[in-house]
Structures are given as C-alpha cells and as structure tokens.
Amino acid sequence: MNYISVENISRAYGELTLFEGLSFSIHKDQKIALIAKNGTGKTSILNILSGKEQPDTGEVIMRNGLKVAFLSQEPDLDIESTIEETIFTGDSEILRVIHNYEQALLNPDDTEMYQKAFEKMEALNAWDFETQYKQILFKFKLENLQEKVKNLSGGQKKRLALAQTLLSKPDVLILDEPTNHLDLEMIEWLENYFKNENITLFMVTHDRYFLERVCNEIIELDHGKLYSYKGNYSYYLDKKEARIQQEATEVNKAKQLFKRELNWMRRQPKARTTKSKSRISDFTEIKHKAHQRRNDHVVQLELNMERLGSKIIELHNVGHAFDDKVILKKFDYVFKKGERIGIIGKNGTGKSTFLNILTGGIKPKNGKVVVGETVKFGYYTQSGINPKEGQKVIDIIKEFGDYIPLKKGRQISAQQLLERFLFSRKKQYDFVDKLSGGELKRLYLCTVLIQNPNFLILDEPTNDLDVVTLNVLENFLLDFPGCLLVVSHDRYFMDKVVDHLFVFKGNGVIEDFPGNYSDYRVYEDSQPSITETPKTAKNDWKKDDKSRLSYNEQKELKNLESKLKSLEFDKSELQSKFYQEGLSNEEISDLSGRLQSIIDTIEEKEERWFELSSKLEE
C-alpha cells in the first residue's frame, strides 16, 4: 500500500541548489533510511515530507487520512507543560482513554467513572498499549510526570519528544537522528522496538548498527541523484561498491572514447551530414562523462605527531562528586602509549566530567592527576565552536594551524585537511553562518586535528555527522599513532576504533573491560540475569480456553495483567532509588513504606490472577 509519493521535488536557498528532480515513494511497513553528506539537504527533505516546508518545484502526494508524526532535531515543546501533559497532548484517542483510566484509578470511590473508563479500555484493547506507554517513559528516564518541560535538559527534551512521537501511533514516523541524546541502553531498546513493531519509518540516522538491524531499504542522495537499495546497511555497502566500480569502468570507457572524439573534432569536421551533426552533438555528453570524478577521500596518513614520553597520564586514588552524586571513587589508572579507549555508560554517570578532570578543566576533590610534560591534548567537546561574524571556513581552521606534519618531511595543509573531511575548495571560502549543523561539527573536528595532538579526546564526535564523514573520521583515527579516548553512543564507531573500554556503572564505579563494545555486549549477555522474571509472563493459554471464564472474569483477568506489569515497573523504579547516595533516614523510611505497599498489592493481585488462571487449566 502506497502511503506517500514524492514527485520531482527541488529545493534551493538563494544561489545554492540542494537538490532537484528527486522522486521516491514510501509504502506501508517500509523502514527507510536516507543517507547523504551533511549540507546536501537531508533535513530539508524531512521537512518537506512532514509538511513543515514546501518544495520549490514538484509535489508530495499523501494517502487520504494519513497520520504523519515528525521528530526534528530541535523539538517544539510547550515549556510550561509537564511531561504528563506533553505526552497526552495530541489527537491520539487511545492515549486519552488511558489517561481517563489512570484518573479513574485515582478515584476508587467513583465506580461509574471507573466502569466507563474500563469499558473504553476494553473497546480499544488498550491494555498492552498502557504497559507500552509506561515502559517507554521508564526506558527514557521520564518517570517524574509532573516535571515541567522548561526544567528539562536538552537531552531530556529530545527524549520526551521521541516518546510523544512514538506514543502518537502515526501511520508514518519521520525521524531526524532519533538516537542522538540516547544512551546505549536506550538505543538498543529503541532498535528492538522498531525492529519488532509493524511500523512505517522514514529516517535520517548516523547509527550504522541501527541502519543494519532496523531498516529494510536505504535511499542514498549522492551528487544530486537518488539511489535506492532494497536491503539493510550491509547490502547497501556491497551494492554501492559495485555501483562505484561500474561507474569507474564507464568513466574510463568514456575517457577513451573522448580521446578519439577529440582527435576527430580537432580536424574541424564540417557539419554537413546528419551523421556528423549527431556526432558533434554527442561530443558534449561524452566530455561530461569523461570528466566525472568522485570526490570521496580515503585517508592514509603517516602522522608525524610530537613524541610522547614515558609518562603520559597517571590517575592516583581519584575521587569526585557533585553534592551527593558520586562521579569517581578511588580510581587508579596509568595510560600507556598507543592506547585506544572507549568510554560508555548511561547518561549522567560522569563521562564528560571525567574528561574534564583529565584535561585540567575540573580539579578532583580527592587524589591527583599527573600529566606528562610531552602530552599535547586535542579535546573535541560537545560545545562546538563559536565563529566570529563574517568568518569563512578557511579562516576558522587557520586560527589553529596551517598544516599537520607527516613523516619523511611531508605535510598536509589546512586546505588539504578540509578537503579530506569533504569541504571542497569552493566550500572552504563559504561564510561559516551558511553551514549546516553537521558541517559545523565537521569543521570543529578539523580545528582539533590541525593542532596535531598526541593525546586525542573526543566527546560524542559522531553526533550530527553523516555516515560518509564518519567513514572518513574512522580512517583518520585508525592512522592516528597517539593515545585516543572516545565517548560515543555509536556502537559501530566504537567497535572500529577502540581496543578496550571504561564502563561507567554509576555511583563512581568504573569497570575496565578488555575489548570493544560488541565484545562487552557478548560478555554482558553471558552473565546470569538478576532481573526478576515477572510471574505474569506465564499467560500461554489458548484464546479459546477463555470460554471457561465468565465475561466479567475475562475482563478482570486482562485488567490484572495490565496492572501487574505496571506495578512491576513501579517496583523497579523505587528499588533503583535506594542506590542513590546520601539518602536520609526519613527518605529511606518513606521509600521502604512505598515499596512494601507495592509488594503487598502485587501479591494480592497475583493471588487473584492465579485463582482466575487456574480455571483455564481445569
């Protein structure tokens, strides 16, 4: 079933043409990813699809009654609303029914209100969706429903907008970098959610494992043309390589033909016959094909960085905390030459703080950090650059250096480095305020690299970078001979460039793991699970067996299943709060009372659940 048809759309800003004559379609249950370099119009295509922008030419035709939801990189939320109000805002009937049911549960004496809400839940079969709604908020750490949007961090706002988009249950989901601001656990949950749901997706993402495991079609915008690949990311890579080789073969053939035709043209033929007129006309097209060349760059550098001495960085008994939140606890480590370490952990466990302690931006409260005299940091932070008005791309990078020295007396100039990171010579003389968000990140990366550091620290370098740039960066880092420390939620990137991990567990605990991210996941999956298996999972009776229960008992059983799942989430949430540092006796007592109340309620409802379910086995 065709949902959306895009026909010959184009978009330009002033003299800059982003794309023209693009056509494609989106069908039911397709999970499509759009791949293109930063600055070539990915976000504009998403805005056109969602109706936020109109194309300069062409049109977008949607199926009648189609419901489309769009997650942008800068979500538009009402800052005075609470999380709960934001979630329940919109035209989703099922969400309104769940909201009314939740309100009815708070008023147990109003039996009429409860009965109406219960019947509505039954009519829409909303029980599973209620559990899913709570699970999404729990996974995205948005449990405090009364928190106002204006008090949320940028990452929390993005997660709230994502939750709101998922829960609106649209026919088509349009997503712009949905994994930004999610930690690895959240990303893997979202990946499984999309993989297992019958849902239609059109998205831009740089997460290549996400592309591999979720998408069933890749659309690439390359040099102004669209190429469609009916498969996942691995399939796309194979077929793209074959396409590039085929194009190279055709260009070589065209060059040979061009040489022959050029010799013929130089003899200045008189265009008297139809044959010679046609041949002269074809010459222009042959010339165009022959002079085509790809602007892809493969980085193969022998960097001549400043020598690292025997002492690099040593951390001795380092501890740090913000009020009651412990970031580091008695941490010891001695960095060695050539180490390539990845840092992973949930949001808020102190990864960026650790980097600032290493580089001297923050002084630890306990212990000491010793930095060797020969260490030269290159620190890519999440804050980016702040260009002056009227600056051009080339001006920015030359503030930090003119070249990177290579071995054997060679060097790579600032212009050449920019070219390698996909800034053409023409683009280098553009004003910085014309750059897209991804291009600004790419330029910032170049300003760090041009300083020729021997200890490179990258804090979330993959956010807002396109897949093409990520491949270039990976190749550069594979050639980098110094120490490398990377914080990233990009699993593919981490697997490719790091040798072992610092795993931030929270509460100041850091685990040193010898391997990359995939190795760590295998290790984690092999460990015995400490998560209690819900007793409600054993509902494997056949549908026909429900006839052994009365109608009211069947409704009660469904309600119990839903409530038990919700109570298990509430129980897990409360249990996690006991791990917080610095709880007072009153807070511990309050948490214990609330937890015991939930446990008592679970036991009571489980007893009734077993009573009803046992009838099905008679």
BELSULZI-V667502 format. One record per backbone hydrogen bond with DSSP energy under -1.0 kcal/mol. NH is the residue of the N-H (numbers start at 1). CO is the residue of the C=O. E is the energy in kcal/mol with one decimal. If there is no record, write none. Layout:
# BELSULZI-V667502
NH_CO_E ; NH_CO_E
This chain:
# BELSULZI-V667502
3_26_-2.5 ; 4_26_-2.0 ; 5_61_-2.8 ; 6_24_-3.3 ; 7_59_-2.8 ; 9_22_-2.4 ; 10_57_-1.4 ; 11_19_-2.4 ; 13_16_-3.0 ; 16_13_-2.0 ; 18_11_-2.0 ; 19_11_-1.4 ; 22_9_-2.3 ; 24_6_-1.6 ; 26_4_-2.7 ; 28_1_-2.9 ; 30_27_-1.9 ; 32_201_-2.6 ; 33_217_-2.0 ; 34_203_-2.8 ; 35_219_-2.9 ; 40_37_-1.4 ; 45_41_-2.2 ; 46_42_-2.1 ; 47_43_-2.6 ; 48_44_-2.2 ; 49_45_-2.4 ; 50_46_-2.2 ; 52_47_-1.6 ; 53_47_-1.6 ; 56_10_-2.5 ; 59_7_-1.8 ; 61_5_-3.1 ; 63_3_-2.4 ; 66_63_-1.8 ; 69_172_-2.4 ; 71_174_-3.0 ; 81_78_-1.5 ; 83_147_-1.6 ; 84_145_-2.6 ; 86_82_-2.3 ; 87_83_-2.4 ; 88_84_-2.2 ; 96_92_-1.6 ; 97_93_-2.3 ; 98_94_-2.1 ; 99_95_-2.5 ; 100_96_-2.4 ; 101_97_-2.2 ; 102_98_-2.7 ; 103_99_-2.2 ; 104_100_-2.1 ; 105_101_-1.9 ; 107_104_-1.3 ; 110_107_-1.6 ; 111_109_-1.5 ; 114_110_-2.0 ; 115_111_-2.6 ; 116_112_-2.2 ; 117_113_-2.2 ; 118_114_-2.9 ; 119_115_-2.5 ; 120_116_-2.0 ; 121_117_-2.1 ; 122_118_-2.3 ; 123_119_-2.7 ; 124_120_-2.0 ; 126_121_-2.4 ; 130_126_-2.2 ; 131_127_-1.7 ; 132_128_-2.3 ; 133_129_-2.7 ; 134_130_-1.9 ; 135_131_-2.3 ; 136_132_-2.5 ; 137_133_-1.8 ; 138_134_-2.4 ; 139_135_-3.0 ; 140_136_-2.1 ; 141_138_-1.3 ; 142_137_-2.9 ; 145_143_-1.6 ; 147_144_-1.8 ; 149_81_-2.8 ; 150_79_-2.1 ; 151_148_-1.5 ; 152_149_-1.8 ; 157_153_-2.3 ; 158_154_-2.0 ; 159_155_-2.1 ; 160_156_-2.6 ; 161_157_-2.6 ; 162_158_-2.1 ; 163_159_-2.6 ; 164_160_-2.8 ; 165_161_-2.2 ; 166_162_-2.6 ; 167_163_-2.5 ; 169_166_-1.3 ; 171_67_-2.1 ; 172_67_-1.9 ; 173_200_-2.8 ; 174_69_-3.0 ; 175_202_-1.9 ; 176_71_-2.1 ; 177_204_-3.3 ; 180_177_-1.2 ; 182_179_-1.7 ; 187_183_-2.6 ; 188_184_-2.4 ; 189_185_-1.9 ; 190_186_-2.8 ; 191_187_-2.6 ; 192_188_-2.0 ; 193_189_-2.4 ; 194_190_-2.6 ; 195_191_-2.2 ; 196_192_-2.0 ; 197_193_-1.4 ; 199_197_-1.4 ; 201_30_-2.5 ; 202_173_-2.3 ; 203_32_-2.4 ; 204_175_-2.5 ; 211_207_-2.2 ; 212_208_-2.1 ; 213_209_-2.3 ; 214_210_-2.1 ; 216_31_-2.1 ; 217_31_-1.3 ; 218_229_-2.6 ; 219_33_-3.1 ; 220_227_-3.0 ; 221_35_-2.8 ; 222_225_-2.8 ; 225_222_-1.6 ; 227_220_-2.4 ; 229_218_-2.8 ; 231_229_-2.0 ; 236_232_-2.3 ; 237_233_-2.4 ; 238_234_-2.2 ; 239_235_-2.6 ; 240_236_-2.8 ; 241_237_-2.1 ; 242_238_-1.9 ; 243_239_-2.2 ; 244_240_-2.8 ; 245_241_-2.2 ; 246_242_-2.2 ; 247_243_-2.7 ; 248_244_-2.5 ; 249_245_-2.2 ; 250_246_-2.4 ; 251_247_-2.6 ; 252_248_-2.4 ; 253_249_-2.2 ; 254_250_-2.4 ; 255_251_-2.3 ; 256_252_-1.9 ; 257_253_-2.5 ; 258_254_-2.8 ; 259_255_-2.1 ; 260_256_-1.8 ; 261_257_-2.8 ; 262_258_-2.8 ; 263_259_-2.0 ; 264_260_-1.8 ; 265_261_-2.9 ; 266_262_-2.2 ; 268_265_-2.2 ; 272_270_-2.7 ; 277_273_-2.2 ; 278_274_-2.3 ; 279_275_-2.1 ; 280_276_-2.3 ; 281_277_-2.0 ; 282_278_-2.4 ; 283_279_-1.1 ; 286_282_-2.4 ; 287_283_-2.6 ; 288_284_-1.9 ; 289_285_-2.2 ; 290_286_-2.6 ; 291_287_-1.5 ; 292_289_-1.2 ; 304_405_-2.5 ; 314_370_-2.7 ; 315_333_-3.2 ; 316_368_-2.6 ; 318_331_-2.5 ; 319_366_-1.8 ; 320_328_-1.9 ; 322_325_-2.6 ; 325_322_-2.7 ; 327_320_-2.7 ; 328_320_-2.0 ; 329_508_-1.3 ; 331_318_-2.6 ; 333_315_-2.0 ; 335_313_-2.7 ; 339_336_-1.5 ; 341_484_-2.9 ; 342_500_-2.6 ; 343_486_-3.2 ; 344_502_-2.2 ; 349_346_-1.4 ; 354_350_-2.1 ; 355_351_-1.6 ; 356_352_-2.0 ; 357_353_-2.0 ; 358_354_-2.1 ; 359_355_-2.1 ; 361_356_-1.7 ; 362_356_-1.6 ; 366_319_-2.2 ; 368_316_-1.8 ; 370_314_-3.0 ; 372_312_-4.2 ; 375_372_-1.2 ; 378_455_-2.1 ; 380_457_-3.2 ; 391_388_-1.7 ; 393_430_-1.9 ; 394_428_-2.4 ; 396_392_-1.7 ; 397_393_-1.6 ; 398_394_-1.7 ; 400_397_-1.5 ; 401_397_-1.0 ; 404_412_-2.8 ; 406_410_-2.9 ; 407_302_-2.0 ; 410_407_-1.2 ; 412_404_-2.6 ; 414_402_-2.3 ; 417_413_-2.5 ; 418_414_-2.2 ; 419_415_-2.2 ; 420_416_-2.3 ; 421_417_-1.6 ; 422_419_-1.8 ; 423_418_-2.8 ; 428_424_-1.9 ; 429_426_-1.3 ; 430_427_-1.9 ; 432_391_-2.7 ; 434_431_-1.9 ; 435_432_-2.1 ; 440_436_-2.2 ; 441_437_-1.7 ; 442_438_-2.0 ; 443_439_-2.4 ; 444_440_-2.5 ; 445_441_-2.1 ; 446_442_-1.7 ; 447_443_-1.9 ; 448_444_-1.4 ; 449_445_-2.2 ; 450_446_-2.4 ; 452_449_-2.0 ; 454_376_-1.9 ; 455_376_-1.8 ; 456_483_-2.8 ; 457_378_-3.5 ; 458_485_-2.7 ; 459_380_-2.8 ; 460_487_-2.7 ; 465_462_-1.7 ; 470_466_-2.2 ; 471_467_-1.8 ; 472_468_-1.5 ; 473_469_-2.9 ; 474_470_-2.7 ; 475_471_-2.0 ; 476_472_-2.2 ; 477_473_-2.7 ; 478_474_-2.2 ; 479_475_-1.0 ; 483_454_-2.1 ; 484_339_-2.9 ; 485_456_-2.6 ; 486_341_-2.6 ; 487_458_-2.9 ; 488_343_-1.1 ; 494_490_-2.4 ; 495_491_-2.5 ; 496_492_-1.5 ; 497_493_-1.7 ; 498_494_-2.0 ; 499_340_-3.1 ; 500_340_-1.5 ; 501_513_-2.8 ; 502_342_-2.8 ; 503_511_-3.2 ; 504_344_-3.1 ; 505_509_-2.6 ; 509_506_-1.6 ; 511_503_-2.7 ; 513_501_-2.6 ; 515_513_-1.5 ; 520_516_-2.0 ; 521_517_-2.3 ; 522_518_-2.1 ; 523_519_-2.3 ; 524_520_-2.9 ; 525_521_-2.7 ; 526_522_-1.3 ; 527_524_-1.2 ; 537_534_-1.8 ; 538_535_-1.2 ; 539_537_-1.4 ; 546_543_-1.6 ; 547_544_-1.4 ; 548_545_-2.0 ; 549_546_-2.0 ; 554_550_-2.4 ; 555_551_-2.0 ; 556_552_-2.4 ; 557_553_-2.6 ; 558_554_-2.2 ; 559_555_-2.4 ; 560_556_-2.5 ; 561_557_-2.3 ; 562_558_-2.2 ; 563_559_-2.6 ; 564_560_-2.8 ; 565_561_-1.9 ; 566_562_-2.1 ; 567_563_-2.8 ; 568_564_-2.2 ; 569_565_-1.7 ; 570_566_-2.3 ; 571_567_-2.6 ; 572_568_-2.4 ; 573_569_-2.4 ; 574_570_-2.3 ; 575_571_-2.6 ; 576_572_-1.9 ; 578_575_-1.1 ; 579_576_-1.3 ; 580_577_-1.3 ; 588_584_-2.5 ; 589_585_-2.5 ; 590_586_-2.5 ; 591_587_-2.7 ; 592_588_-2.6 ; 593_589_-2.3 ; 594_590_-2.4 ; 595_591_-2.7 ; 596_592_-2.6 ; 597_593_-2.1 ; 598_594_-2.0 ; 599_595_-2.6 ; 600_596_-2.6 ; 601_597_-2.1 ; 602_598_-2.8 ; 603_599_-2.5 ; 604_600_-2.3 ; 605_601_-2.6 ; 606_602_-2.9 ; 607_603_-2.1 ; 608_604_-1.6 ; 609_605_-2.6 ; 610_606_-2.9 ; 611_607_-1.7 ; 612_608_-2.3 ; 613_609_-3.0 ; 614_610_-2.1 ; 616_613_-1.0
